[in-house]
Amino acid sequence: MKYEEVINGRRSARGFLDKAVPKEVIEEVIELATRAPSSMNTQPWHFHVVTGEPLDNIRKENTEKNLEGVTPSREIKAPIGYEGVHRERQIEIAIQLFQEMGIERDDAEKRQDWVLRGFRQFDAPVSVIVTFDKNLENDDISKFDCGAAVNGLVNAGWLKGLGSVINSQGIMQSPVVRKYANIPENQIIMICVAMGYPDDSFPANKVVSRRRNIDEVVSFVGFDN
Ligand SMILES: Cc1cc2nc3c(=O)[nH]c(=O)nc-3n(C[C@H](O)[C@H](O)[C@H](O)COP(=O)(O)O)c2cc1C
């Protein structure tokens, strides 16, 4: 695949085949992801690749705690709630996903089922928990660096036939993730990425999210025309 094909073809996968992902494939994907640039080449990231029983334990306890109403405990600052254009874009993608999944606006049961799927990281066979070194906690640039690596991760995964969804829902109860994924004390949990072979028959996997036109996001300065 050409670079454009990977970038334009990739979309988040939220339905996966019940098929194990070989460790070697994940190693290849992480190797590509870690070619990401980072500030002063500090490479502050770590990837904890979780599958099988530990991942099932994370899904189960994350779901239980969220349903019990335990206050989410993220280890980096998370948005309290989007407003304005950001909220509009959040709603737009939710509408696209719900339409494809046949979830009506007032169907509380199906909506709840969708939320629960998110808490279970969409039952993906693998979850990659991305962390960074705690001594860089007060430094925004390390989060920027991790973002670059995670973008590389999902694109490299797509190149190798893997679908993935970067997700906050899976790490809402960080102590649970810490416990079962054995995250060392000197690392901060940034995000997780659910990964596996995508189920092409899963409706939400067809959704192509829209992007703002480049006229809206770019301003050129000092050009002749
Ligand atoms: C930091 C971050 C957190 C996300 N959290 C979730 C999540 O909790 N649940 C989910 O279904 N998708 C989540 N997503 C996926 C986004 O909804 C998705 O990337 C966006 O709608 C664009 O769609 P695309 O990935 O298909 O291009 C997250 C993405 C990012 C970058």
The ligand as an SDF file (V2000), in Angstrom:
LIG
                    3D

 31 33  0  0  0  0  0  0  0  0999 V2000
   -7.4850   10.2400   22.1930 C   0  0  0  0  0  0  0  0  0  0  0  0
   -8.5950    9.4740   21.5240 C   0  0  0  0  0  0  0  0  0  0  0  0
   -9.5630    8.8570   22.2990 C   0  0  0  0  0  0  0  0  0  0  0  0
  -10.5930    8.1330   21.6890 C   0  0  0  0  0  0  0  0  0  0  0  0
  -11.5000    7.4920   22.4900 N   0  0  0  0  0  0  0  0  0  0  0  0
  -12.4660    6.7480   21.9030 C   0  0  0  0  0  0  0  0  0  0  0  0
  -13.3580    5.9960   22.7200 C   0  0  0  0  0  0  0  0  0  0  0  0
  -13.2740    6.0070   23.9420 O   0  0  0  0  0  0  0  0  0  0  0  0
  -14.3220    5.2610   22.0870 N   0  0  0  0  0  0  0  0  0  0  0  0
  -14.4270    5.2060   20.7250 C   0  0  0  0  0  0  0  0  0  0  0  0
  -15.3190    4.5150   20.2190 O   0  0  0  0  0  0  0  0  0  0  0  0
  -13.5800    5.8950   19.9280 N   0  0  0  0  0  0  0  0  0  0  0  0
  -12.5960    6.6540   20.4830 C   0  0  0  0  0  0  0  0  0  0  0  0
  -11.7020    7.3270   19.6950 N   0  0  0  0  0  0  0  0  0  0  0  0
  -11.7840    7.2040   18.2220 C   0  0  0  0  0  0  0  0  0  0  0  0
  -12.3380    8.4700   17.5830 C   0  0  0  0  0  0  0  0  0  0  0  0
  -13.7280    8.5520   17.8110 O   0  0  0  0  0  0  0  0  0  0  0  0
  -12.0160    8.4540   16.0780 C   0  0  0  0  0  0  0  0  0  0  0  0
  -10.6310    8.4110   15.8960 O   0  0  0  0  0  0  0  0  0  0  0  0
  -12.5900    9.6640   15.3650 C   0  0  0  0  0  0  0  0  0  0  0  0
  -13.9820    9.6670   15.4360 O   0  0  0  0  0  0  0  0  0  0  0  0
  -12.1430    9.6980   13.9080 C   0  0  0  0  0  0  0  0  0  0  0  0
  -12.5520    8.5210   13.2580 O   0  0  0  0  0  0  0  0  0  0  0  0
  -11.5150    7.5610   12.5130 P   0  0  0  0  0  0  0  0  0  0  0  0
  -10.5210    7.0810   13.5400 O   0  0  0  0  0  0  0  0  0  0  0  0
  -12.3660    6.4500   11.9870 O   0  0  0  0  0  0  0  0  0  0  0  0
  -10.8380    8.3550   11.4390 O   0  0  0  0  0  0  0  0  0  0  0  0
  -10.6600    8.0520   20.2710 C   0  0  0  0  0  0  0  0  0  0  0  0
   -9.6730    8.6700   19.4840 C   0  0  0  0  0  0  0  0  0  0  0  0
   -8.6520    9.3520   20.1010 C   0  0  0  0  0  0  0  0  0  0  0  0
   -7.5790    9.9860   19.2330 C   0  0  0  0  0  0  0  0  0  0  0  0
  1  2  1  0
  2  3  1  0
  2 30  2  0
  3  4  2  0
  4  5  1  0
  4 28  1  0
  5  6  2  0
  6  7  1  0
  6 13  1  0
  7  8  2  0
  7  9  1  0
  9 10  1  0
 10 11  2  0
 10 12  1  0
 12 13  2  0
 13 14  1  0
 14 15  1  0
 14 28  1  0
 15 16  1  0
 16 17  1  0
 16 18  1  0
 18 19  1  0
 18 20  1  0
 20 21  1  0
 20 22  1  0
 22 23  1  0
 23 24  1  0
 24 25  2  0
 24 26  1  0
 24 27  1  0
 28 29  2  0
 29 30  1  0
 30 31  1  0
M  END
$$$$
